[in-house]
Amino acid sequence: MAAKTRPFKIILGSSSKSRKDILTEMGYDFTIMTADIDEKEIRMEKPEDLVMALAEAKANGIITRIQTTDCSEKNAEPALLITADTVVVYEGVIREKPSSKEEARQFIKGYSGGRAATVGSVLVTNLTTGTRRGEWDRVEIYFREIPDEVIEKLVDEGVVLYVAGGIIIEHPLILPFIEKVEGTTDSVMGLPKTLTEKLIHEVL
């Protein structure tokens, strides 16, 4: 989808390739800024609370960085900051990015023939008015049996180390072993389109 000229700027507070791709698919032009926060310091028992707290921490960190920019000028066009976070929940346990190849291997082996869920947040902050809206989304993923050789290829490739729970359902190696997804693929990838559009309109 070609980007349209819009009466507001968008800042994506994420370096995630999948989030960048999704926002581009939605037709938005945007710039990227990231927050310098230690995500491991933010702990919550409920995954929904955790992803919302992380999205808020990312937004607050970025806002601190840009307080001296033209976003604060009275006549500046509105600037919207989008932050997000995703975790995987497996057998009631929250999983973030694997800390090693061995952990990634264990994660994926656990999904084989079973199921997992992603819980993802989106937070949109209007930097001109201060209005902020956020929600979370949950997707259930059902897996077929994943052969050991496929798991080894995924782990050796290394991409699974950079995503929550080591899950990349759109990856060509894993896609044939996805039995069913209850929810949207874009949510699993880190940015649910419908929810993001809704929140953008709510803060304008």
Disulfide bonds with the S-S distance in Angstrom:
none
